[in-house]
Amino acid sequence: MGALFLAGRIVPRDDARAALLFKRACDGGDARGCTALASLYGDGRGVPKDDAQSAALYRKAAEGGDAVAWDRLGVLYSNGRGVMKDESLAVGFYTKACDADDAGGCTHLGARYATGRGVPKDDARASAMFQKGCDGDNMVACTELAQRYEHGIGVPQSDASAIATYRKACQGGSAYACSNLGNIYERAAGVPKDEKQAVALYRQGCDAGDPLGCSDLGTMYWSGRGGVPKDPVQAAALYKLGCDGDNARACTGLALMYANGTGVTKDTDMAAALFKKGCDGGNPDACAALSTKQ
């Protein structure tokens, strides 16, 4: 019943009422009720924000058998919210969650093995954890796994597996996966070249807020490929969306447009600022452009 009040389904939304109902469930031994109440304390919804209370409730829920709570507890220890920051404990909690088949816990654990944070770096182990997370329909895990198949990191390189996994993640709501899948169709990496399909996927990624999708869609409008007209104004607007999301290539493309007055009013100061942002983000073309102007 608490979930209905929290979501405003059937009954008017009432976070405080939801909190009371979750507390009643938690006090009665319902581990998922404790997890739900912990989340409310963490967000300050229906109850005063209290990270320490949130952590205590997640622990009660975890010890009561809710695997999701182990994962959430790991996040708190990883960030030092309501508890002393402890990477070793965070990894332990993620492991408990994953061992209990919680996809979020497996995904977090995969990220730790991928980066060597709190554990020795192990790409094969990371890929195995992402696989388990993806099998549990965690789309972050699927996206990470797809990139590993694409580049052969911790798994044998496989365009077919990358494409299938990107497609699953894209269909599951990962904007970044849609953009990456579009790039595969544009490059013909394991599929026939299909720039119209690439445009559709870039648009799907961009519409869902992925800066990479906006950047790549901007390039298609800049060049008039993939069934879209050559449109510098639209290209500039898309590059701006990408650059606002810190995509260095988009910043560089937009800088060139400001430098030349293409699709936008010429503005050398704006161009210089955008080249700097692109360079700071690691784009070599932007760095080269800056060096020639100094």
FENGI-V176210 format. One record per pair of residues at least 12 apart in sequence whose ideal C-beta (glycine too) atoms are under 10 Angstrom apart, sorted by the first residue. I is the first residue (numbers start at 1). J is the second residue. Records with the same first field share a line. If there is no record, write none. Layout:
BEGIN
I=J ; J
END
This chain:
BEGIN
1=17 ; 18 ; 21 ; 22 ; 24 ; 25
2=14 ; 15 ; 17 ; 18 ; 19 ; 20 ; 21 ; 22 ; 23 ; 24 ; 25 ; 26 ; 30 ; 32 ; 33 ; 36 ; 37 ; 40 ; 46
3=18 ; 21 ; 22 ; 32 ; 33 ; 36
4=17 ; 18 ; 21
5=17 ; 18 ; 19 ; 20 ; 21 ; 22 ; 46
6=18 ; 19 ; 21 ; 22 ; 36 ; 39 ; 40 ; 45 ; 46
13=46
14=46
15=40 ; 43 ; 44 ; 45 ; 46 ; 47
16=40 ; 45 ; 46 ; 47
17=46
18=36 ; 37 ; 40 ; 45 ; 46 ; 47
19=36 ; 37 ; 40 ; 41 ; 45 ; 46 ; 47
20=37 ; 46 ; 47
21=33 ; 36 ; 37 ; 46
22=34 ; 35 ; 36 ; 37 ; 38 ; 39 ; 40 ; 41 ; 46 ; 47 ; 57
23=36 ; 37 ; 40 ; 46 ; 47 ; 57
24=37
25=37
26=38 ; 57 ; 60 ; 61 ; 64
29=60 ; 64 ; 65
30=61 ; 64 ; 66
31=60 ; 61 ; 62 ; 63 ; 64 ; 65 ; 66 ; 67 ; 68 ; 69
32=61 ; 64 ; 65 ; 66 ; 68 ; 69
33=57 ; 61 ; 64 ; 66
34=56 ; 57 ; 58 ; 59 ; 60 ; 61 ; 62 ; 63 ; 64 ; 66 ; 69
35=57 ; 58 ; 60 ; 61 ; 62 ; 64 ; 66 ; 67 ; 68 ; 69 ; 70 ; 71 ; 72 ; 73
36=57 ; 61 ; 66 ; 68 ; 69
37=53 ; 54 ; 57 ; 58 ; 60 ; 61
38=50 ; 51 ; 53 ; 54 ; 55 ; 56 ; 57 ; 58 ; 59 ; 60 ; 61 ; 62 ; 66 ; 68 ; 69 ; 72 ; 73 ; 76 ; 82
39=54 ; 57 ; 58 ; 61 ; 68 ; 69 ; 72
40=53 ; 54 ; 57
41=53 ; 54 ; 55 ; 56 ; 57 ; 58 ; 82
42=54 ; 55 ; 57 ; 58 ; 72 ; 75 ; 76 ; 81 ; 82
50=82
51=76 ; 79 ; 80 ; 81 ; 82 ; 83
52=76 ; 81 ; 82 ; 83
53=82
54=72 ; 73 ; 76 ; 81 ; 82 ; 83
55=72 ; 73 ; 76 ; 77 ; 81 ; 82 ; 83
56=73 ; 82 ; 83
57=69 ; 72 ; 73 ; 82
58=70 ; 71 ; 72 ; 73 ; 74 ; 75 ; 76 ; 82 ; 83 ; 93
59=72 ; 73 ; 76 ; 83 ; 93
61=73
62=74 ; 93 ; 96 ; 97 ; 100
65=100
66=97 ; 100 ; 102
67=96 ; 97 ; 98 ; 99 ; 100 ; 101 ; 102 ; 103 ; 104 ; 105
68=97 ; 100 ; 102 ; 103 ; 104 ; 105
69=93 ; 96 ; 97 ; 100 ; 102 ; 105
70=92 ; 93 ; 94 ; 95 ; 96 ; 97 ; 98 ; 99 ; 100 ; 102 ; 104 ; 105
71=90 ; 93 ; 94 ; 96 ; 97 ; 98 ; 100 ; 102 ; 103 ; 104 ; 105 ; 106 ; 107 ; 108 ; 109
72=93 ; 97 ; 102 ; 104 ; 105
73=89 ; 90 ; 92 ; 93 ; 94 ; 96 ; 97 ; 105
74=86 ; 87 ; 89 ; 90 ; 91 ; 92 ; 93 ; 94 ; 95 ; 96 ; 97 ; 98 ; 104 ; 105 ; 108 ; 109 ; 112 ; 118
75=90 ; 93 ; 94 ; 104 ; 105 ; 108
76=89 ; 90 ; 93
77=89 ; 90 ; 91 ; 92 ; 93 ; 94 ; 118
78=90 ; 91 ; 93 ; 94 ; 108 ; 112 ; 117 ; 118
86=118
87=112 ; 117 ; 118 ; 119
88=118 ; 119
89=118
90=108 ; 109 ; 112 ; 117 ; 118
91=108 ; 109 ; 112 ; 113 ; 117 ; 118 ; 119
92=118
93=105 ; 108 ; 109
94=106 ; 107 ; 108 ; 109 ; 110 ; 111 ; 112 ; 118 ; 119 ; 129
95=108 ; 109 ; 112 ; 119 ; 129
96=109
97=109
98=110 ; 129 ; 132 ; 133 ; 136
99=132
101=132 ; 135 ; 136
102=132 ; 133 ; 136 ; 138
103=132 ; 133 ; 134 ; 135 ; 136 ; 137 ; 138 ; 139 ; 140 ; 141 ; 142
104=133 ; 136 ; 138 ; 140 ; 141
105=129 ; 132 ; 133 ; 136 ; 138
106=128 ; 129 ; 130 ; 131 ; 132 ; 133 ; 134 ; 135 ; 136 ; 138 ; 141
107=129 ; 130 ; 132 ; 133 ; 134 ; 136 ; 138 ; 139 ; 140 ; 141 ; 142 ; 143 ; 144 ; 145
108=129 ; 133 ; 138 ; 140 ; 141
109=125 ; 126 ; 128 ; 129 ; 130 ; 132 ; 133 ; 141
110=125 ; 126 ; 127 ; 128 ; 129 ; 130 ; 131 ; 132 ; 133 ; 134 ; 138 ; 140 ; 141 ; 144 ; 145 ; 148 ; 154
111=126 ; 129 ; 130 ; 133 ; 140 ; 141 ; 144
112=125 ; 126 ; 129
113=125 ; 126 ; 127 ; 128 ; 129 ; 130 ; 154
114=126 ; 127 ; 129 ; 130 ; 144 ; 148 ; 153 ; 154
122=154
123=148 ; 152 ; 153 ; 154 ; 155
124=148 ; 153 ; 154 ; 155
125=154
126=144 ; 145 ; 148 ; 153 ; 154 ; 155
127=144 ; 145 ; 148 ; 149 ; 153 ; 154 ; 155
128=145 ; 154 ; 155
129=141 ; 144 ; 145 ; 154
130=142 ; 143 ; 144 ; 145 ; 146 ; 147 ; 148 ; 149 ; 154 ; 155 ; 165
131=144 ; 145 ; 148 ; 149 ; 154 ; 155 ; 165
132=145
133=145
134=146 ; 165 ; 168 ; 169 ; 172
137=168 ; 169 ; 172
138=169 ; 172 ; 174
139=168 ; 169 ; 170 ; 171 ; 172 ; 173 ; 174 ; 175 ; 176 ; 177
140=169 ; 172 ; 174 ; 176 ; 177
141=165 ; 169 ; 174
142=164 ; 165 ; 166 ; 167 ; 168 ; 169 ; 170 ; 171 ; 172 ; 174 ; 177
143=165 ; 166 ; 168 ; 169 ; 170 ; 172 ; 174 ; 175 ; 176 ; 177 ; 178 ; 180
144=165 ; 169 ; 174 ; 176 ; 177
145=161 ; 162 ; 165 ; 166 ; 168 ; 169
146=161 ; 162 ; 163 ; 164 ; 165 ; 166 ; 167 ; 168 ; 169 ; 170 ; 174 ; 176 ; 177 ; 180 ; 181 ; 184
147=162 ; 165 ; 166 ; 169 ; 176 ; 177 ; 180
148=161 ; 162 ; 165
149=161 ; 162 ; 163 ; 164 ; 165 ; 166 ; 190
150=162 ; 163 ; 165 ; 166 ; 180 ; 183 ; 184 ; 189 ; 190
158=190
159=184 ; 188 ; 189 ; 190 ; 191
160=190 ; 191
161=190
162=180 ; 181 ; 184 ; 189 ; 190
163=180 ; 181 ; 184 ; 185 ; 189 ; 190 ; 191
164=190
165=177 ; 181
166=178 ; 179 ; 180 ; 181 ; 182 ; 183 ; 184 ; 201
167=181 ; 184 ; 201
169=181
170=182 ; 201 ; 204 ; 205 ; 208
171=204
173=208
174=205 ; 208 ; 210
175=204 ; 205 ; 206 ; 207 ; 208 ; 209 ; 210 ; 211 ; 212 ; 213 ; 214
176=205 ; 208 ; 209 ; 210 ; 211 ; 212 ; 213
177=201 ; 204 ; 205 ; 208 ; 210
178=200 ; 201 ; 202 ; 203 ; 204 ; 205 ; 206 ; 207 ; 208 ; 210 ; 212 ; 213
179=198 ; 201 ; 202 ; 203 ; 204 ; 205 ; 206 ; 208 ; 210 ; 211 ; 212 ; 213 ; 214 ; 215 ; 216 ; 217 ; 247
180=201 ; 205 ; 210 ; 212 ; 213 ; 216
181=197 ; 198 ; 201 ; 202 ; 204 ; 205 ; 213
182=194 ; 195 ; 197 ; 198 ; 199 ; 200 ; 201 ; 202 ; 203 ; 204 ; 205 ; 206 ; 212 ; 213 ; 216 ; 217 ; 220 ; 226
183=198 ; 201 ; 202 ; 205 ; 212 ; 213 ; 216
184=197 ; 198 ; 201
185=197 ; 198 ; 199 ; 200 ; 201 ; 202 ; 226
186=198 ; 199 ; 201 ; 202 ; 216 ; 219 ; 220 ; 225 ; 226
194=226
195=220 ; 223 ; 225 ; 226 ; 227 ; 228
196=220 ; 225 ; 226 ; 227 ; 228
197=226 ; 227
198=216 ; 217 ; 220 ; 225 ; 226 ; 227
199=216 ; 217 ; 220 ; 221 ; 225 ; 226 ; 227 ; 228
200=217 ; 226 ; 227
201=213 ; 216 ; 217
202=214 ; 215 ; 216 ; 217 ; 218 ; 219 ; 220 ; 221 ; 226 ; 228 ; 238
203=216 ; 217 ; 220 ; 226 ; 228 ; 238
204=217
205=217
206=218 ; 238 ; 241 ; 242 ; 245
209=241 ; 245
210=241 ; 242 ; 245 ; 247
211=239 ; 241 ; 242 ; 243 ; 244 ; 245 ; 246 ; 247 ; 248 ; 249 ; 250 ; 251
212=242 ; 245 ; 247 ; 249 ; 250
213=238 ; 241 ; 242 ; 245 ; 247
214=237 ; 238 ; 239 ; 240 ; 241 ; 242 ; 243 ; 244 ; 245 ; 247 ; 250
215=238 ; 239 ; 241 ; 242 ; 243 ; 245 ; 247 ; 248 ; 249 ; 250 ; 251 ; 252 ; 253 ; 254
216=238 ; 242 ; 247 ; 249 ; 250
217=234 ; 235 ; 238 ; 239 ; 241 ; 242 ; 250
218=231 ; 232 ; 234 ; 235 ; 236 ; 237 ; 238 ; 239 ; 240 ; 241 ; 242 ; 243 ; 247 ; 249 ; 250 ; 253 ; 254 ; 257 ; 263
219=235 ; 238 ; 239 ; 242 ; 249 ; 250 ; 253
220=234 ; 235 ; 238
221=233 ; 234 ; 235 ; 236 ; 237 ; 238 ; 239 ; 263
222=234 ; 235 ; 236 ; 238 ; 239 ; 253 ; 256 ; 257 ; 262 ; 263
223=235
231=263
232=257 ; 260 ; 261 ; 262 ; 263 ; 264
233=257 ; 262 ; 263 ; 264
234=263
235=253 ; 254 ; 257 ; 262 ; 263 ; 264
236=253 ; 254 ; 257 ; 258 ; 262 ; 263 ; 264
237=254 ; 263 ; 264
238=250 ; 253 ; 254
239=251 ; 252 ; 253 ; 254 ; 255 ; 256 ; 257 ; 258 ; 263 ; 264 ; 274
240=253 ; 254 ; 257 ; 264 ; 274
241=254
242=254
243=255 ; 274 ; 277 ; 278 ; 281
246=277 ; 280 ; 281
247=277 ; 278 ; 281 ; 283
248=277 ; 278 ; 279 ; 280 ; 281 ; 282 ; 283 ; 284 ; 285 ; 286 ; 287
249=278 ; 281 ; 282 ; 283 ; 285 ; 286
250=274 ; 277 ; 278 ; 281 ; 283
251=273 ; 274 ; 275 ; 276 ; 277 ; 278 ; 279 ; 280 ; 281 ; 283 ; 286
252=274 ; 275 ; 277 ; 278 ; 279 ; 281 ; 283 ; 284 ; 285 ; 286 ; 287 ; 288 ; 289
253=274 ; 278 ; 283 ; 285 ; 286
254=270 ; 271 ; 274 ; 275 ; 277 ; 278
255=267 ; 268 ; 270 ; 271 ; 272 ; 273 ; 274 ; 275 ; 276 ; 277 ; 278 ; 279 ; 283 ; 285 ; 286 ; 289 ; 290
256=271 ; 274 ; 275 ; 278 ; 285 ; 286 ; 289
257=270 ; 271 ; 274
258=270 ; 271 ; 272 ; 273 ; 274 ; 275
259=271 ; 272 ; 274 ; 275 ; 289 ; 293
268=293
271=289 ; 293
272=289 ; 290 ; 293 ; 294
274=286 ; 289
275=287 ; 288 ; 289 ; 290 ; 291 ; 292 ; 293
276=289 ; 290
278=290
279=291
END
